[in-house]
Amino acid sequence: MIAGLITALLNRKVLEPITKLSEAMKDVSQGDFDKQLETSSRIAEVAQSYNSFNVMTKELRATHILQMDLFLMFHMNLKHL
């Protein structure tokens, strides 16, 4: 019984944040660069990982926007040739 409670607690405190990060990474890999994770975890490593994830998605979003802008400029210039 005590082992079951310990396992449940570990699952909630350790595995849940990892699962949340994994699911968010899957969303980003499918093009959802707006994905952000709440960084208020009491576990410092989780909060730091979530913060790094948020910085990464912000940079990916900016890169994606830049690529789209360059593509549109290139396409518009081709129309005028």
PDB file as gemmi writes it, atoms N, CA and C in Angstrom:
CRYST1    1.000    1.000    1.000  90.00  90.00  90.00 P 1                      
ATOM      1  N   MET A   1       0.818  -1.189   0.000  1.00  0.00           N  
ATOM      2  CA  MET A   1       0.000   0.000   0.000  1.00  0.00           C  
ATOM      3  C   MET A   1       0.872   1.268   0.000  1.00  0.00           C  
ATOM      4  N   ILE A   2       1.865   1.320   0.862  1.00  0.00           N  
ATOM      5  CA  ILE A   2       2.752   2.480   0.919  1.00  0.00           C  
ATOM      6  C   ILE A   2       3.541   2.588  -0.381  1.00  0.00           C  
ATOM      7  N   ALA A   3       3.970   1.455  -0.919  1.00  0.00           N  
ATOM      8  CA  ALA A   3       4.707   1.465  -2.187  1.00  0.00           C  
ATOM      9  C   ALA A   3       3.836   2.037  -3.303  1.00  0.00           C  
ATOM     10  N   GLY A   4       2.575   1.734  -3.296  1.00  0.00           N  
ATOM     11  CA  GLY A   4       1.648   2.270  -4.292  1.00  0.00           C  
ATOM     12  C   GLY A   4       1.513   3.770  -4.182  1.00  0.00           C  
ATOM     13  N   LEU A   5       1.452   4.275  -2.970  1.00  0.00           N  
ATOM     14  CA  LEU A   5       1.359   5.724  -2.763  1.00  0.00           C  
ATOM     15  C   LEU A   5       2.636   6.428  -3.214  1.00  0.00           C  
ATOM     16  N   ILE A   6       3.771   5.823  -2.908  1.00  0.00           N  
ATOM     17  CA  ILE A   6       5.046   6.401  -3.331  1.00  0.00           C  
ATOM     18  C   ILE A   6       5.144   6.425  -4.854  1.00  0.00           C  
ATOM     19  N   THR A   7       4.731   5.335  -5.475  1.00  0.00           N  
ATOM     20  CA  THR A   7       4.747   5.267  -6.937  1.00  0.00           C  
ATOM     21  C   THR A   7       3.833   6.317  -7.545  1.00  0.00           C  
ATOM     22  N   ALA A   8       2.641   6.476  -6.995  1.00  0.00           N  
ATOM     23  CA  ALA A   8       1.701   7.476  -7.507  1.00  0.00           C  
ATOM     24  C   ALA A   8       2.266   8.881  -7.357  1.00  0.00           C  
ATOM     25  N   LEU A   9       2.890   9.143  -6.215  1.00  0.00           N  
ATOM     26  CA  LEU A   9       3.485  10.455  -5.987  1.00  0.00           C  
ATOM     27  C   LEU A   9       4.628  10.723  -6.962  1.00  0.00           C  
ATOM     28  N   LEU A  10       5.475   9.733  -7.173  1.00  0.00           N  
ATOM     29  CA  LEU A  10       6.581   9.885  -8.122  1.00  0.00           C  
ATOM     30  C   LEU A  10       6.063  10.112  -9.535  1.00  0.00           C  
ATOM     31  N   ASN A  11       5.052   9.358  -9.911  1.00  0.00           N  
ATOM     32  CA  ASN A  11       4.463   9.541 -11.244  1.00  0.00           C  
ATOM     33  C   ASN A  11       3.966  10.959 -11.417  1.00  0.00           C  
ATOM     34  N   ARG A  12       3.314  11.481 -10.408  1.00  0.00           N  
ATOM     35  CA  ARG A  12       2.746  12.822 -10.499  1.00  0.00           C  
ATOM     36  C   ARG A  12       3.830  13.893 -10.516  1.00  0.00           C  
ATOM     37  N   LYS A  13       4.823  13.760  -9.672  1.00  0.00           N  
ATOM     38  CA  LYS A  13       5.850  14.793  -9.527  1.00  0.00           C  
ATOM     39  C   LYS A  13       6.942  14.715 -10.586  1.00  0.00           C  
ATOM     40  N   VAL A  14       7.257  13.518 -11.067  1.00  0.00           N  
ATOM     41  CA  VAL A  14       8.382  13.354 -11.980  1.00  0.00           C  
ATOM     42  C   VAL A  14       7.924  13.079 -13.406  1.00  0.00           C  
ATOM     43  N   LEU A  15       7.075  12.103 -13.580  1.00  0.00           N  
ATOM     44  CA  LEU A  15       6.705  11.695 -14.936  1.00  0.00           C  
ATOM     45  C   LEU A  15       5.728  12.649 -15.608  1.00  0.00           C  
ATOM     46  N   GLU A  16       4.846  13.261 -14.854  1.00  0.00           N  
ATOM     47  CA  GLU A  16       3.863  14.174 -15.450  1.00  0.00           C  
ATOM     48  C   GLU A  16       4.525  15.353 -16.167  1.00  0.00           C  
ATOM     49  N   PRO A  17       5.517  16.029 -15.558  1.00  0.00           N  
ATOM     50  CA  PRO A  17       6.179  17.128 -16.279  1.00  0.00           C  
ATOM     51  C   PRO A  17       6.918  16.654 -17.530  1.00  0.00           C  
ATOM     52  N   ILE A  18       7.504  15.466 -17.468  1.00  0.00           N  
ATOM     53  CA  ILE A  18       8.206  14.927 -18.634  1.00  0.00           C  
ATOM     54  C   ILE A  18       7.215  14.622 -19.746  1.00  0.00           C  
ATOM     55  N   THR A  19       6.079  14.055 -19.382  1.00  0.00           N  
ATOM     56  CA  THR A  19       5.035  13.760 -20.367  1.00  0.00           C  
ATOM     57  C   THR A  19       4.504  15.047 -20.991  1.00  0.00           C  
ATOM     58  N   LYS A  20       4.298  16.057 -20.164  1.00  0.00           N  
ATOM     59  CA  LYS A  20       3.808  17.354 -20.661  1.00  0.00           C  
ATOM     60  C   LYS A  20       4.795  17.959 -21.660  1.00  0.00           C  
ATOM     61  N   LEU A  21       6.087  17.911 -21.332  1.00  0.00           N  
ATOM     62  CA  LEU A  21       7.119  18.432 -22.227  1.00  0.00           C  
ATOM     63  C   LEU A  21       7.170  17.628 -23.520  1.00  0.00           C  
ATOM     64  N   SER A  22       7.070  16.327 -23.411  1.00  0.00           N  
ATOM     65  CA  SER A  22       7.094  15.458 -24.590  1.00  0.00           C  
ATOM     66  C   SER A  22       5.921  15.754 -25.524  1.00  0.00           C  
ATOM     67  N   GLU A  23       4.741  15.937 -24.964  1.00  0.00           N  
ATOM     68  CA  GLU A  23       3.557  16.249 -25.779  1.00  0.00           C  
ATOM     69  C   GLU A  23       3.705  17.612 -26.458  1.00  0.00           C  
ATOM     70  N   ALA A  24       4.254  18.578 -25.724  1.00  0.00           N  
ATOM     71  CA  ALA A  24       4.463  19.909 -26.300  1.00  0.00           C  
ATOM     72  C   ALA A  24       5.494  19.850 -27.431  1.00  0.00           C  
ATOM     73  N   MET A  25       6.540  19.062 -27.244  1.00  0.00           N  
ATOM     74  CA  MET A  25       7.562  18.914 -28.290  1.00  0.00           C  
ATOM     75  C   MET A  25       6.955  18.268 -29.540  1.00  0.00           C  
ATOM     76  N   LYS A  26       6.063  17.327 -29.348  1.00  0.00           N  
ATOM     77  CA  LYS A  26       5.385  16.699 -30.492  1.00  0.00           C  
ATOM     78  C   LYS A  26       4.565  17.742 -31.255  1.00  0.00           C  
ATOM     79  N   ASP A  27       3.861  18.604 -30.524  1.00  0.00           N  
ATOM     80  CA  ASP A  27       3.078  19.661 -31.173  1.00  0.00           C  
ATOM     81  C   ASP A  27       3.981  20.589 -31.985  1.00  0.00           C  
ATOM     82  N   VAL A  28       5.120  20.963 -31.418  1.00  0.00           N  
ATOM     83  CA  VAL A  28       6.059  21.843 -32.123  1.00  0.00           C  
ATOM     84  C   VAL A  28       6.605  21.149 -33.359  1.00  0.00           C  
ATOM     85  N   SER A  29       6.890  19.858 -33.253  1.00  0.00           N  
ATOM     86  CA  SER A  29       7.416  19.131 -34.415  1.00  0.00           C  
ATOM     87  C   SER A  29       6.409  19.078 -35.556  1.00  0.00           C  
ATOM     88  N   GLN A  30       5.133  19.302 -35.231  1.00  0.00           N  
ATOM     89  CA  GLN A  30       4.081  19.329 -36.250  1.00  0.00           C  
ATOM     90  C   GLN A  30       3.744  20.750 -36.686  1.00  0.00           C  
ATOM     91  N   GLY A  31       4.589  21.722 -36.260  1.00  0.00           N  
ATOM     92  CA  GLY A  31       4.431  23.090 -36.747  1.00  0.00           C  
ATOM     93  C   GLY A  31       3.732  24.053 -35.814  1.00  0.00           C  
ATOM     94  N   ASP A  32       3.369  23.629 -34.607  1.00  0.00           N  
ATOM     95  CA  ASP A  32       2.706  24.529 -33.666  1.00  0.00           C  
ATOM     96  C   ASP A  32       3.756  25.287 -32.866  1.00  0.00           C  
ATOM     97  N   PHE A  33       4.253  26.400 -33.424  1.00  0.00           N  
ATOM     98  CA  PHE A  33       5.302  27.180 -32.783  1.00  0.00           C  
ATOM     99  C   PHE A  33       4.757  28.135 -31.731  1.00  0.00           C  
ATOM    100  N   ASP A  34       3.450  28.167 -31.542  1.00  0.00           N  
ATOM    101  CA  ASP A  34       2.840  29.020 -30.521  1.00  0.00           C  
ATOM    102  C   ASP A  34       2.747  28.321 -29.170  1.00  0.00           C  
ATOM    103  N   LYS A  35       3.170  27.082 -29.103  1.00  0.00           N  
ATOM    104  CA  LYS A  35       3.089  26.295 -27.877  1.00  0.00           C  
ATOM    105  C   LYS A  35       3.985  26.887 -26.797  1.00  0.00           C  
ATOM    106  N   GLN A  36       3.444  27.082 -25.604  1.00  0.00           N  
ATOM    107  CA  GLN A  36       4.198  27.583 -24.451  1.00  0.00           C  
ATOM    108  C   GLN A  36       3.825  26.730 -23.239  1.00  0.00           C  
ATOM    109  N   LEU A  37       4.770  26.577 -22.313  1.00  0.00           N  
ATOM    110  CA  LEU A  37       4.543  25.809 -21.095  1.00  0.00           C  
ATOM    111  C   LEU A  37       4.660  26.725 -19.880  1.00  0.00           C  
ATOM    112  N   GLU A  38       3.828  26.489 -18.883  1.00  0.00           N  
ATOM    113  CA  GLU A  38       3.859  27.247 -17.639  1.00  0.00           C  
ATOM    114  C   GLU A  38       5.135  26.911 -16.874  1.00  0.00           C  
ATOM    115  N   THR A  39       5.891  27.926 -16.494  1.00  0.00           N  
ATOM    116  CA  THR A  39       7.206  27.706 -15.879  1.00  0.00           C  
ATOM    117  C   THR A  39       7.196  27.852 -14.361  1.00  0.00           C  
ATOM    118  N   SER A  40       6.050  27.712 -13.733  1.00  0.00           N  
ATOM    119  CA  SER A  40       5.959  27.937 -12.287  1.00  0.00           C  
ATOM    120  C   SER A  40       6.160  26.661 -11.458  1.00  0.00           C  
ATOM    121  N   SER A  41       6.742  25.644 -12.034  1.00  0.00           N  
ATOM    122  CA  SER A  41       6.977  24.400 -11.304  1.00  0.00           C  
ATOM    123  C   SER A  41       7.902  24.646 -10.114  1.00  0.00           C  
ATOM    124  N   ARG A  42       7.633  23.948  -9.024  1.00  0.00           N  
ATOM    125  CA  ARG A  42       8.498  24.055  -7.844  1.00  0.00           C  
ATOM    126  C   ARG A  42       9.779  23.253  -8.021  1.00  0.00           C  
ATOM    127  N   ILE A  43       9.812  22.402  -9.024  1.00  0.00           N  
ATOM    128  CA  ILE A  43      11.020  21.637  -9.325  1.00  0.00           C  
ATOM    129  C   ILE A  43      11.857  22.491 -10.273  1.00  0.00           C  
ATOM    130  N   ALA A  44      13.001  22.942  -9.816  1.00  0.00           N  
ATOM    131  CA  ALA A  44      13.822  23.895 -10.567  1.00  0.00           C  
ATOM    132  C   ALA A  44      14.174  23.382 -11.958  1.00  0.00           C  
ATOM    133  N   GLU A  45      14.513  22.125 -12.066  1.00  0.00           N  
ATOM    134  CA  GLU A  45      14.911  21.559 -13.361  1.00  0.00           C  
ATOM    135  C   GLU A  45      13.745  21.548 -14.348  1.00  0.00           C  
ATOM    136  N   VAL A  46      12.552  21.305 -13.847  1.00  0.00           N  
ATOM    137  CA  VAL A  46      11.361  21.324 -14.713  1.00  0.00           C  
ATOM    138  C   VAL A  46      11.093  22.750 -15.169  1.00  0.00           C  
ATOM    139  N   ALA A  47      11.122  23.685 -14.256  1.00  0.00           N  
ATOM    140  CA  ALA A  47      10.888  25.088 -14.615  1.00  0.00           C  
ATOM    141  C   ALA A  47      11.922  25.559 -15.630  1.00  0.00           C  
ATOM    142  N   GLN A  48      13.176  25.175 -15.431  1.00  0.00           N  
ATOM    143  CA  GLN A  48      14.243  25.574 -16.352  1.00  0.00           C  
ATOM    144  C   GLN A  48      14.039  24.931 -17.727  1.00  0.00           C  
ATOM    145  N   SER A  49      13.656  23.663 -17.747  1.00  0.00           N  
ATOM    146  CA  SER A  49      13.405  22.982 -19.026  1.00  0.00           C  
ATOM    147  C   SER A  49      12.228  23.614 -19.757  1.00  0.00           C  
ATOM    148  N   TYR A  50      11.176  23.929 -19.024  1.00  0.00           N  
ATOM    149  CA  TYR A  50      10.010  24.567 -19.636  1.00  0.00           C  
ATOM    150  C   TYR A  50      10.378  25.954 -20.169  1.00  0.00           C  
ATOM    151  N   ASN A  51      11.173  26.691 -19.405  1.00  0.00           N  
ATOM    152  CA  ASN A  51      11.604  28.012 -19.856  1.00  0.00           C  
ATOM    153  C   ASN A  51      12.439  27.895 -21.134  1.00  0.00           C  
ATOM    154  N   SER A  52      13.356  26.949 -21.173  1.00  0.00           N  
ATOM    155  CA  SER A  52      14.171  26.726 -22.383  1.00  0.00           C  
ATOM    156  C   SER A  52      13.291  26.349 -23.564  1.00  0.00           C  
ATOM    157  N   PHE A  53      12.284  25.526 -23.317  1.00  0.00           N  
ATOM    158  CA  PHE A  53      11.334  25.152 -24.362  1.00  0.00           C  
ATOM    159  C   PHE A  53      10.626  26.395 -24.898  1.00  0.00           C  
ATOM    160  N   ASN A  54      10.193  27.274 -23.992  1.00  0.00           N  
ATOM    161  CA  ASN A  54       9.489  28.490 -24.408  1.00  0.00           C  
ATOM    162  C   ASN A  54      10.385  29.404 -25.232  1.00  0.00           C  
ATOM    163  N   VAL A  55      11.656  29.527 -24.849  1.00  0.00           N  
ATOM    164  CA  VAL A  55      12.608  30.324 -25.630  1.00  0.00           C  
ATOM    165  C   VAL A  55      12.786  29.703 -27.012  1.00  0.00           C  
ATOM    166  N   MET A  56      12.908  28.385 -27.058  1.00  0.00           N  
ATOM    167  CA  MET A  56      13.083  27.684 -28.330  1.00  0.00           C  
ATOM    168  C   MET A  56      11.889  27.933 -29.262  1.00  0.00           C  
ATOM    169  N   THR A  57      10.671  27.813 -28.726  1.00  0.00           N  
ATOM    170  CA  THR A  57       9.500  28.005 -29.591  1.00  0.00           C  
ATOM    171  C   THR A  57       9.392  29.457 -30.048  1.00  0.00           C  
ATOM    172  N   LYS A  58       9.803  30.393 -29.194  1.00  0.00           N  
ATOM    173  CA  LYS A  58       9.798  31.806 -29.596  1.00  0.00           C  
ATOM    174  C   LYS A  58      10.758  32.022 -30.764  1.00  0.00           C  
ATOM    175  N   GLU A  59      11.946  31.445 -30.679  1.00  0.00           N  
ATOM    176  CA  GLU A  59      12.934  31.563 -31.755  1.00  0.00           C  
ATOM    177  C   GLU A  59      12.456  30.857 -33.028  1.00  0.00           C  
ATOM    178  N   LEU A  60      11.861  29.706 -32.887  1.00  0.00           N  
ATOM    179  CA  LEU A  60      11.329  28.994 -34.055  1.00  0.00           C  
ATOM    180  C   LEU A  60      10.222  29.791 -34.726  1.00  0.00           C  
ATOM    181  N   ARG A  61       9.359  30.399 -33.908  1.00  0.00           N  
ATOM    182  CA  ARG A  61       8.266  31.224 -34.438  1.00  0.00           C  
ATOM    183  C   ARG A  61       8.832  32.403 -35.221  1.00  0.00           C  
ATOM    184  N   ALA A  62       9.854  33.064 -34.668  1.00  0.00           N  
ATOM    185  CA  ALA A  62      10.474  34.209 -35.342  1.00  0.00           C  
ATOM    186  C   ALA A  62      11.138  33.766 -36.647  1.00  0.00           C  
ATOM    187  N   THR A  63      11.811  32.643 -36.624  1.00  0.00           N  
ATOM    188  CA  THR A  63      12.456  32.118 -37.830  1.00  0.00           C  
ATOM    189  C   THR A  63      11.421  31.773 -38.888  1.00  0.00           C  
ATOM    190  N   HIS A  64      10.324  31.171 -38.460  1.00  0.00           N  
ATOM    191  CA  HIS A  64       9.256  30.795 -39.397  1.00  0.00           C  
ATOM    192  C   HIS A  64       8.652  32.043 -40.049  1.00  0.00           C  
ATOM    193  N   ILE A  65       8.414  33.072 -39.244  1.00  0.00           N  
ATOM    194  CA  ILE A  65       7.861  34.315 -39.783  1.00  0.00           C  
ATOM    195  C   ILE A  65       8.831  34.936 -40.780  1.00  0.00           C  
ATOM    196  N   LEU A  66      10.109  34.942 -40.453  1.00  0.00           N  
ATOM    197  CA  LEU A  66      11.122  35.491 -41.355  1.00  0.00           C  
ATOM    198  C   LEU A  66      11.159  34.713 -42.668  1.00  0.00           C  
ATOM    199  N   GLN A  67      11.104  33.397 -42.586  1.00  0.00           N  
ATOM    200  CA  GLN A  67      11.100  32.581 -43.801  1.00  0.00           C  
ATOM    201  C   GLN A  67       9.882  32.884 -44.668  1.00  0.00           C  
ATOM    202  N   MET A  68       8.731  33.031 -44.028  1.00  0.00           N  
ATOM    203  CA  MET A  68       7.511  33.324 -44.785  1.00  0.00           C  
ATOM    204  C   MET A  68       7.607  34.706 -45.445  1.00  0.00           C  
ATOM    205  N   ASP A  69       8.138  35.677 -44.715  1.00  0.00           N  
ATOM    206  CA  ASP A  69       8.305  37.020 -45.279  1.00  0.00           C  
ATOM    207  C   ASP A  69       9.253  36.997 -46.481  1.00  0.00           C  
ATOM    208  N   LEU A  70      10.368  36.284 -46.338  1.00  0.00           N  
ATOM    209  CA  LEU A  70      11.320  36.187 -47.450  1.00  0.00           C  
ATOM    210  C   LEU A  70      10.704  35.495 -48.658  1.00  0.00           C  
ATOM    211  N   PHE A  71       9.937  34.457 -48.405  1.00  0.00           N  
ATOM    212  CA  PHE A  71       9.272  33.748 -49.490  1.00  0.00           C  
ATOM    213  C   PHE A  71       8.298  34.677 -50.215  1.00  0.00           C  
ATOM    214  N   LEU A  72       7.513  35.434 -49.451  1.00  0.00           N  
ATOM    215  CA  LEU A  72       6.549  36.347 -50.067  1.00  0.00           C  
ATOM    216  C   LEU A  72       7.247  37.446 -50.865  1.00  0.00           C  
ATOM    217  N   MET A  73       8.341  37.982 -50.317  1.00  0.00           N  
ATOM    218  CA  MET A  73       9.092  39.007 -51.055  1.00  0.00           C  
ATOM    219  C   MET A  73       9.654  38.433 -52.352  1.00  0.00           C  
ATOM    220  N   PHE A  74      10.202  37.237 -52.291  1.00  0.00           N  
ATOM    221  CA  PHE A  74      10.755  36.584 -53.472  1.00  0.00           C  
ATOM    222  C   PHE A  74       9.658  36.343 -54.509  1.00  0.00           C  
ATOM    223  N   HIS A  75       8.524  35.862 -54.046  1.00  0.00           N  
ATOM    224  CA  HIS A  75       7.395  35.572 -54.939  1.00  0.00           C  
ATOM    225  C   HIS A  75       6.881  36.872 -55.585  1.00  0.00           C  
ATOM    226  N   MET A  76       6.785  37.946 -54.818  1.00  0.00           N  
ATOM    227  CA  MET A  76       6.319  39.230 -55.357  1.00  0.00           C  
ATOM    228  C   MET A  76       7.305  39.765 -56.389  1.00  0.00           C  
ATOM    229  N   ASN A  77       8.613  39.609 -56.145  1.00  0.00           N  
ATOM    230  CA  ASN A  77       9.623  40.080 -57.083  1.00  0.00           C  
ATOM    231  C   ASN A  77       9.572  39.292 -58.381  1.00  0.00           C  
ATOM    232  N   LEU A  78       9.271  38.008 -58.303  1.00  0.00           N  
ATOM    233  CA  LEU A  78       9.171  37.192 -59.512  1.00  0.00           C  
ATOM    234  C   LEU A  78       8.004  37.627 -60.385  1.00  0.00           C  
ATOM    235  N   LYS A  79       6.930  38.077 -59.751  1.00  0.00           N  
ATOM    236  CA  LYS A  79       5.755  38.533 -60.489  1.00  0.00           C  
ATOM    237  C   LYS A  79       6.075  39.802 -61.287  1.00  0.00           C  
ATOM    238  N   HIS A  80       7.003  40.593 -60.819  1.00  0.00           N  
ATOM    239  CA  HIS A  80       7.317  41.852 -61.458  1.00  0.00           C  
ATOM    240  C   HIS A  80       8.412  41.744 -62.521  1.00  0.00           C  
ATOM    241  N   LEU A  81       8.915  40.552 -62.748  1.00  0.00           N  
ATOM    242  CA  LEU A  81       9.969  40.371 -63.750  1.00  0.00           C  
ATOM    243  C   LEU A  81       9.400  40.258 -65.137  1.00  0.00           C  
TER     244      LEU A  81                                                      
END                                                                             
